[in-house]
Amino acid sequence: MIGRPMDGHEKKWYRLQRAFLTKPTTRKTHQPKNNGQPRLIARAALPTRAGRFTIYGFVGRDPQIEVIALVHGKPSTKSTPLVRVHAQCFTGDVLNSLSCNCRAQLELSLRKIARVDCGVLLYLPQESRGMGLKNELCAYESKCGTTDTRKTNEWSGFIPDSRNYRFFGQILKYLGATKVRLLSDNPEEVRQLEQSGIGVTERVPCRPRVSRISRACLQHSVLQPLHDWHASRLRSSAL
């Protein structure tokens, strides 16, 4: 059976259907240009057990560069806020692993910052200082063996610390801080932050109490040259 020829309206409808089915339906959206400076994407009040904070979300030129800032008080050029740079640790921060002291350091930092007039905790969603969760899990089994933390990172093909301190410095300046008291046991963080244009007037130790289980694992990272937290301090503070 031979169908009748299409009239003008039917041909037009047929062409519209073909165009809809064959052409992508996604629409190009205008993305604001980012010259590498931090871009604020969200801000909200965040009450916590440690105290009241304001949480900020920042992104960089690369959408994968994200930083969360927990701010207490109002940092300014006239103040010297207490600052902590904390890299995300899923096993420690979330699962409360005893193989590291990351959650203990995070909680201690929040309490210390909440007690002063102003302070900032920069939380970096970059697992294990930029190593990534998958690679961290691959290296996790050797972390408490004969290989220390520094050698574990090198074994995995990563430098000990790949964090972008220049971006952190820009965020602190955005928040109004040009000089800080750095909550850290790592002298290298002081050097990196000062190179980003932020003055460090004091390095405040971040030494929470640790359990007996985590003590052996932590002694590997204590002995590496990046840190000056002595093993004797670990033994005296163990539960």
N, C-alpha and C positions, 0 to 999 in steps of 0.2 A: 504494500500500500504506500503510495506516494503522498506525503503530506503537502498541504498547501503552502505556498511561499509566504514568508513573514511580511507583515505590513511594516510601515515606518515606525510605529510605536513599539512593536515587538522587537525590531532590530535595535532600536535605541536601548531598550531594557536589557537585551542580550549583551550588548557592548558594555553596559554598566556592570553587569554581573561578572563578566570576564575580567574587567579592570579591578573589581573588588577582590576577586579570588586570586589573582596573579600578582598584584602589587602589595608590598608590605604596608601594614596598617599602622605601624609605629610612627609616631609624630616626633619630629626633631624639636627638642626643647632647648632654650637658651640657657647655657651654663655660665655663671659669672666667672670671669677670669680671676685666677689666683696667682699672684706674683711670688708665692713662696711664704708669705706672711700667714700667721695663724688666722683662721676664719672661725668665728664663733657660730655654732649651729644650734645651741640650746643652753638655757640657764634656768635653774629652778632651786627652790629652797629644799634642803635635805636634812631633816633632823635625824641624828644617829644616837646610839648609846653613849658614844664618846662626847657628843655635843652637837650644837647646831652649825651646819655648814651651808654654803651655797655651792651647788655643783654646776660646773661649766663643761661643755663639750666643744672641743676644737678639732679642726681638720687642717691638713696642709695641702700643698699642691697635688701630691699623690693622695687619692682618696683613702689609701690604706694607712696613711699616717694619721692616727687618731690619738688624742690625749685627753684625759679627763682631769679636771682640776677641782679639788675640794678646797674651798676657801673659807677661812674663819676670820671674821673681822674685815677690815678694809685696808689692804696693803697700799702704801703710797711711797713716794720718793723720800718722805721724811721718816718713815718707819723702817724697821729691819725685821721682816717677817721670818718665822721659823719655817723652813722648806724641807720637804722630803720628796725625793724622786724614787718612786716605787714601780718596779717592773712586774707585770702580771705573772702570777704563778698559780696555775689551776690546781695542781696537787696540794699546794700549801694554802693559798688564800681560800679556796672553795672546799677542798676535801680535808683540810687541816692535817696534812701529812706531817709525820714526825721526822721525816728525812731532811727537812729544811726548817728554817725559822722565819719563813716569809710572812706567814699570817701573824706570828707574834710581833714581828717588826711593824707590820701594817697597823695592828691594833695599838701598839705602843706609840707609833707616830701620831695617830689620830688623837690619842689621849693627850699627848704632849702639846700638839698644836691647839687643841681645844682649851688648854689652860692658859695660853698666852693671849696677848691683845690681838694679834693677827698672825696668820700662818697659811701656808698652801701645801697641799699634798698633790703632786702630779702623779696620776696613776696611768701607766702606759700599757695599753692592750697589746703588748709585744712580748709574748711568752718567753721567759728566760733571757731577757735583754736582747730580744730580736731573733732568738734562735728558732722560735716557733714550737707549738705544742707537739707536733708529730716528731720533730727531731729531739725535743726534750724527753719524750717518752722512750725513744730509741736509746738515748744515752742514760736514762734513769737507772737501768739495771746495773750499770757500771759505776754509778755515782758513789756508792758506798763501798767500793772495792779498793783495789790498790791505786786507782786513778783518782786524783783530786779533781775539784770542780773546774779548775783552769785547764787541766789536761783533757777533761771530758769535752769541753767546748772545742779545743783544738783537734781532738780526735774526730769530732763531728764535722770539722771543716769550718768552724766559726771562730771569729775573734772573741776574746773574753767579754767585750762590751761593744755592741754595735748601735747603741742608742744615739739619737741625734740631739746632742746637747744644745746646738745652735737653735733648734726649734723650741726647746724648753726655755731657753733664755728669752726668746721672742714672746712666749706666752707669759712669762713672769713680767716682762715689760708691759705687755698689754694689760695685765692686771694691776699695774702701777708700781711694781717693785723693781728697783735697780741694784739693791744690795740686800743680802740675805744672811741668815744663820742657817747653815746646812746641816740637817739631821742625817748623819752618815758615818759609817766606819771605813769609808773608802777615800783615801786622799786623792785618788785619781779623779773622782767626781768633782772635787774642788777645782782642780786644774781645768777640767773640761768646761765647767760652768763659768769660770772666770774668762776663758777664751771666748765664750759666747757673749761677753759684755756685762755679765752680772758679777758684782763684787761680793765676795764671801768674807764676812767679818769674823766668823767663828764656825768651827766644825763641831757640832754637838754629837756625842756618841749615841748610837741607837743599839742598845744592848739589852734585849729582853731576856728573861729567864728561859732556859731550855730544858727539855726532858733528858733523861739518861739515854733514851733510845736514839735521839737525834744528835747527841754529843759526838759520837764517833764520826758520823757523816760530816758534821760541821767543822771538825778539826781539819779535814782535808782543805776546805775553803779558807780556813783561818791561816794556814801555812802558806797560801799563795801570796805573791808579792803585792797584789792589789789591795790587800787588807792589812790592818794593823791590830786586829782584835786577837789578843794573845790566848793561847790554849789554856793558860792558867786561869784566865777570866772565865772560860767555859767551865772548867772544873769547879770553880768556886760558886758559880751561879746555877749549876745543875740541880734539878729537883731531887 
